[in-house]
Amino acid sequence: MTVQKSASDMMPAPATPGLMAGYLDSLSLLERLHRLLLDVIKDEFERLGILEINPVQALLLFNVGENEVTAGELKSRGYYQGSNVSYNLKKLVETGYMHHQRCEIDRRSVRVRLTAKGCDLREKVAGLFERHASGMETRGVITFEAMEEMNHTLRRMERYWTDQIRYIY
């Protein structure tokens, strides 16, 4: 005879109040940091007179780098949502930052890669990130060791959230 568990039996014990407060603070910080990053890129592009591309598209160029990828690959890597990536790739092709070509094997799939114009813009974003990393190090904002620990913790959170999507407790 199989005993069926109720929903309350499968619920984990409540988090300690301090951990819950810290978790909510972390979620809020992640959201704000992402928005700030987009604002920083927008501000840099305005200074450089680059007005035909938005910060999300700039990050997409940065993440594609020297690779040749499909929209599905970018989506599966977790960078973008489906409609978002398709729209932004289309705009990047229209503005000359990316080449696109139908796959020979699967004609439904389109592969994209950066054009020379796209590579130039990617270098500008990389330069911005390099200046930020150098500035944070120089001003003592964060050490290499602290950055490594933070990234390790964020990867563990990413794995946990991914597991929550894929599996039920």
SERO-4910 file (N, C-alpha, C, O; in steps of 0.05 Angstrom, whole numbers):
BEGIN
 pado doro    nc1    nc2    nc3   cac1   cac2   cac3    cc1    cc2    cc3    oc1    oc2    oc3
  Met    A     17    -23      0      0      0      0     18     25      0     36     27     16
  Thr    A     12     43    -18     28     68    -20     14     90     -4    -10     94     -5
  Val    A     30    104     11     20    126     27     25    151     11     48    157      4
  Gln    A      4    166      6      7    191     -9     12    214     10     -1    217     30
  Lys    A     32    230      3     39    252     20     23    277     12     17    281    -12
  Ser    A     15    292     32      1    317     26     20    339     19     44    336     23
  Ala    A     10    361      8     27    383      0     42    394     24     65    402     22
  Ser    A     30    394     48     43    405     71     66    387     80     86    396     92
  Asp    A     64    360     74     86    342     81    111    347     64    133    341     72
  Met    A    106    357     39    129    361     21    141    389     23    162    394     11
  Met    A    129    407     38    139    434     41    163    434     60    163    420     80
  Pro    A    184    448     52    208    449     69    202    466     94    182    481     95
  Ala    A    218    463    115    215    479    139    219    508    132    235    514    114
  Pro    A    206    526    145    210    555    139    239    563    144    252    553    161
  Ala    A    248    582    127    276    592    130    278    608    155    258    620    165
  Thr    A    302    609    166    306    626    190    301    655    182    306    662    159
  Pro    A    290    672    200    283    699    193    307    715    181    303    730    162
  Gly    A    331    711    192    354    725    181    361    717    153    367    734    136
  Leu    A    359    691    147    365    681    120    344    691    101    350    700     78
  Met    A    319    691    109    297    700     91    301    730     85    297    738     62
  Ala    A    308    746    104    312    775    100    336    779     81    335    796     63
  Gly    A    357    764     85    381    766     68    374    757     39    384    769     20
  Tyr    A    359    736     37    351    726     10    335    747     -5    340    752    -28
  Leu    A    315    759      9    299    780     -4    316    804    -11    312    817    -32
  Asp    A    336    811      6    354    833      0    371    827    -25    376    844    -42
  Ser    A    380    802    -26    396    793    -49    380    795    -75    391    804    -96
  Leu    A    355    786    -74    338    787    -98    335    816   -108    336    822   -131
  Ser    A    330    833    -89    327    862    -95    353    873   -107    352    888   -126
  Leu    A    375    866    -95    401    876   -105    406    866   -134    416    881   -150
  Leu    A    400    840   -139    405    829   -166    389    845   -186    399    852   -208
  Glu    A    364    851   -180    347    866   -199    358    894   -203    360    903   -226
  Arg    A    365    908   -181    375    935   -184    402    936   -199    406    953   -215
  Leu    A    419    917   -193    445    916   -207    442    912   -237    456    925   -253
  His    A    424    894   -245    419    890   -273    409    916   -287    419    924   -308
  Arg    A    390    929   -274    380    954   -285    402    975   -286    404    990   -306
  Leu    A    418    977   -265    440    996   -265    461    990   -287    471   1009   -300
  Leu    A    466    965   -291    485    958   -313    474    968   -339    490    979   -355
  Leu    A    449    964   -344    437    973   -369    439   1004   -371    444   1015   -393
  Asp    A    435   1018   -349    437   1047   -349    466   1056   -354    470   1076   -368
  Val    A    485   1042   -342    513   1049   -346    521   1045   -376    535   1062   -387
  Ile    A    512   1024   -388    517   1019   -417    504   1041   -434    516   1052   -452
  Lys    A    479   1047   -427    464   1068   -442    479   1095   -440    482   1109   -460
  Asp    A    488   1102   -416    502   1127   -411    528   1128   -428    535   1148   -440
  Glu    A    543   1105   -428    568   1103   -444    562   1107   -474    576   1121   -487
  Phe    A    541   1094   -483    534   1096   -512    525   1125   -519    532   1134   -541
  Glu    A    511   1138   -501    504   1166   -506    528   1184   -508    529   1201   -525
  Arg    A    548   1179   -490    573   1194   -492    588   1189   -518    600   1208   -529
  Leu    A    586   1164   -528    600   1157   -553    583   1164   -578    593   1161   -600
  Gly    A    558   1173   -574    541   1179   -597    529   1154   -610    521   1155   -633
  Ile    A    528   1132   -596    517   1107   -607    487   1106   -598    481   1100   -575
  Leu    A    469   1111   -617    441   1114   -610    424   1093   -623    400   1091   -617
  Glu    A    435   1077   -641    419   1058   -656    416   1030   -643    404   1012   -654
  Ile    A    429   1027   -620    429   1001   -606    423   1006   -577    432   1026   -565
  Asn    A    408    988   -565    401    991   -537    420    974   -519    434    956   -530
  Pro    A    420    978   -493    438    963   -476    434    933   -476    454    918   -474
  Val    A    410    924   -479    405    895   -480    418    883   -505    430    862   -504
  Gln    A    415    897   -527    428    888   -552    458    889   -550    471    871   -560
  Ala    A    469    909   -536    498    910   -532    508    886   -515    528    874   -522
  Leu    A    493    878   -495    500    855   -479    498    830   -496    514    811   -493
  Leu    A    478    828   -513    476    805   -531    500    803   -549    512    781   -552
  Leu    A    509    826   -560    534    826   -577    557    816   -560    574    800   -569
  Phe    A    559    827   -536    582    820   -519    582    790   -513    603    777   -514
  Asn    A    558    779   -507    557    750   -501    561    732   -525    571    710   -521
  Val    A    554    741   -548    559    725   -572    589    724   -578    600    703   -584
  Gly    A    602    747   -575    631    748   -579    639    738   -606    628    745   -627
  Glu    A    659    720   -607    669    710   -632    655    684   -641    663    672   -661
  Asn    A    634    677   -627    620    652   -633    600    656   -656    592    679   -662
  Glu    A    592    634   -667    569    633   -686    548    617   -672    552    593   -666
  Val    A    525    629   -667    504    616   -651    477    619   -663    472    635   -682
  Thr    A    458    603   -653    430    606   -660    416    620   -637    426    621   -614
  Ala    A    392    631   -642    376    643   -621    370    623   -599    370    629   -576
  Gly    A    365    598   -607    359    577   -588    382    572   -569    378    567   -545
  Glu    A    407    573   -580    431    569   -563    433    592   -542    439    587   -519
  Leu    A    428    616   -551    429    639   -532    407    636   -510    412    641   -487
  Lys    A    384    627   -519    362    622   -500    369    600   -480    364    602   -456
  Ser    A    380    578   -491    386    555   -473    409    561   -454    411    548   -433
  Arg    A    426    579   -461    448    587   -443    437    604   -420    451    610   -401
  Gly    A    412    613   -423    399    628   -401    403    658   -404    396    672   -385
  Tyr    A    414    667   -426    418    696   -429    392    711   -434    388    733   -424
  Tyr    A    375    699   -450    352    714   -460    327    697   -462    329    672   -463
  Gln    A    304    709   -463    279    695   -467    274    694   -497    284    711   -512
  Gly    A    258    675   -506    254    669   -534    246    693   -552    261    700   -570
  Ser    A    224    707   -546    216    729   -564    235    752   -562    240    766   -581
  Asn    A    246    756   -538    266    777   -534    290    774   -552    299    792   -565
  Val    A    302    750   -552    326    745   -567    320    747   -597    337    758   -612
  Ser    A    298    737   -606    291    738   -635    289    767   -644    299    775   -665
  Tyr    A    274    783   -628    271    811   -635    298    826   -636    303    840   -655
  Asn    A    314    822   -615    339    836   -614    359    827   -635    374    843   -646
  Leu    A    359    801   -642    377    792   -663    368    804   -690    385    812   -706
  Lys    A    342    805   -694    332    818   -719    341    847   -721    350    855   -743
  Lys    A    339    861   -700    348    890   -699    378    892   -704    387    910   -718
  Leu    A    393    874   -692    422    875   -696    431    868   -724    450    879   -735
  Val    A    416    851   -737    421    845   -766    414    869   -783    429    877   -800
  Glu    A    390    881   -777    381    905   -792    400    928   -790    404    943   -809
  Thr    A    412    932   -767    431    954   -762    460    948   -770    477    965   -767
  Gly    A    465    924   -780    491    917   -790    511    907   -769    535    907   -774
  Tyr    A    502    900   -745    520    890   -724    524    860   -725    543    850   -714
  Met    A    505    846   -739    507    817   -741    501    808   -769    485    820   -784
  His    A    514    786   -777    507    771   -801    488    748   -793    490    738   -770
  His    A    471    741   -811    455    717   -805    454    699   -830    456    709   -852
  Gln    A    452    674   -825    452    654   -847    436    630   -838    439    620   -816
  Arg    A    419    620   -856    404    596   -850    422    572   -848    441    570   -864
  Cys    A    417    554   -829    432    530   -827    427    512   -851    404    510   -860
  Glu    A    448    499   -860    445    481   -883    429    456   -876    413    446   -892
  Ile    A    433    446   -851    420    422   -843    391    427   -835    373    413   -844
  Asp    A    387    447   -818    360    453   -808    352    481   -818    360    501   -806
  Arg    A    338    482   -840    332    508   -853    315    526   -836    313    550   -841
  Arg    A    302    515   -815    287    532   -797    305    548   -778    297    569   -768
  Ser    A    329    539   -774    348    551   -756    366    572   -770    375    567   -792
  Val    A    370    594   -756    388    615   -767    412    618   -748    408    620   -724
  Arg    A    435    619   -760    460    623   -745    468    652   -748    466    663   -769
  Val    A    477    664   -726    486    692   -727    515    694   -717    524    678   -701
  Arg    A    528    715   -726    555    722   -717    559    751   -720    545    764   -736
  Leu    A    578    762   -706    583    791   -707    596    799   -734    612    785   -745
  Thr    A    588    823   -743    601    835   -766    625    851   -755    629    851   -730
  Ala    A    640    864   -772    663    881   -763    652    903   -745    664    910   -725
  Lys    A    629    914   -753    616    935   -737    608    924   -710    611    938   -690
  Gly    A    597    900   -709    590    887   -684    614    882   -666    613    886   -642
  Cys    A    636    873   -678    661    868   -663    672    894   -651    681    894   -629
  Asp    A    670    916   -667    679    942   -657    662    950   -632    673    960   -613
  Leu    A    636    947   -634    619    954   -611    624    936   -587    624    945   -564
  Arg    A    629    911   -593    635    892   -571    660    900   -556    662    899   -532
  Glu    A    680    910   -571    705    920   -559    700    944   -541    712    947   -521
  Lys    A    681    961   -549    674    984   -533    662    975   -507    668    986   -485
  Val    A    644    956   -508    632    945   -483    653    931   -466    654    935   -442
  Ala    A    671    916   -478    692    903   -464    710    924   -450    719    920   -427
  Gly    A    716    945   -464    732    967   -453    718    980   -428    731    986   -408
  Leu    A    692    984   -430    677    994   -408    679    976   -384    683    985   -361
  Phe    A    675    950   -389    677    930   -367    705    929   -355    708    926   -331
  Glu    A    725    932   -372    753    932   -362    758    956   -344    770    954   -323
  Arg    A    748    979   -353    751   1004   -336    737   1000   -309    747   1008   -288
  His    A    713    988   -309    698    983   -284    714    964   -266    717    970   -242
  Ala    A    724    942   -277    739    923   -260    763    936   -248    769    933   -225
  Ser    A    778    951   -265    802    965   -256    795    986   -234    809    988   -214
  Gly    A    774   1001   -239    765   1021   -220    757   1009   -193    764   1020   -172
  Met    A    743    987   -194    734    974   -169    759    964   -153    760    965   -129
  Glu    A    778    953   -168    802    943   -155    818    966   -143    827    964   -120
  Thr    A    822    987   -158    838   1010   -149    826   1023   -125    840   1031   -106
  Arg    A    799   1025   -125    786   1039   -102    780   1020    -79    768   1028    -59
  Gly    A    787    995    -81    783    976    -60    753    968    -56    745    961    -34
  Val    A    738    970    -77    709    963    -76    706    933    -71    690    924    -55
  Ile    A    723    917    -85    722    888    -82    749    876    -89    762    886   -107
  Thr    A    756    855    -75    781    842    -81    776    818   -100    753    810   -104
  Phe    A    796    808   -111    794    784   -128    781    761   -113    763    747   -123
  Glu    A    791    757    -89    781    735    -72    751    738    -66    735    719    -67
  Ala    A    743    763    -59    715    768    -53    697    764    -78    675    754    -76
  Met    A    708    772   -101    693    769   -126    690    739   -132    668    730   -140
  Glu    A    711    723   -128    709    694   -132    688    682   -114    672    665   -123
  Glu    A    688    689    -89    669    678    -69    640    686    -77    622    670    -76
  Met    A    637    711    -85    610    721    -93    601    705   -118    578    696   -119
  Asn    A    618    702   -137    610    687   -161    604    658   -155    586    646   -167
  His    A    619    646   -137    614    618   -128    586    616   -116    571    598   -122
  Thr    A    579    635    -99    553    635    -86    531    639   -106    510    626   -105
  Leu    A    535    658   -125    514    663   -145    510    639   -163    488    633   -172
  Arg    A    532    624   -170    529    600   -186    513    578   -171    498    564   -183
  Arg    A    518    576   -145    502    557   -129    473    564   -128    456    547   -130
  Met    A    467    590   -126    439    599   -127    427    593   -155    404    585   -157
  Glu    A    443    598   -176    434    592   -203    427    563   -206    406    556   -217
  Arg    A    444    545   -196    439    516   -197    413    509   -182    397    493   -192
  Tyr    A    410    521   -159    386    515   -143    361    524   -158    342    508   -159
  Trp    A    361    548   -169    337    558   -184    332    541   -208    309    535   -215
  Thr    A    353    533   -222    351    516   -246    338    489   -238    320    479   -252
  Asp    A    346    478   -216    334    453   -206    305    457   -199    289    438   -203
  Gln    A    298    480   -189    269    485   -182    252    486   -207    229    479   -206
  Ile    A    263    495   -229    249    496   -255    246    468   -266    225    460   -276
  Arg    A    267    452   -265    268    426   -277    254    404   -261    243    386   -272
  Tyr    A    256    406   -235    246    384   -217    227    395   -197    228    418   -188
  Ile    A    210    377   -189    193    383   -166    205    370   -142    215    347   -144
  Tyr    A    205    383   -120    218    373    -95    218    343    -96    228    330    -78
***
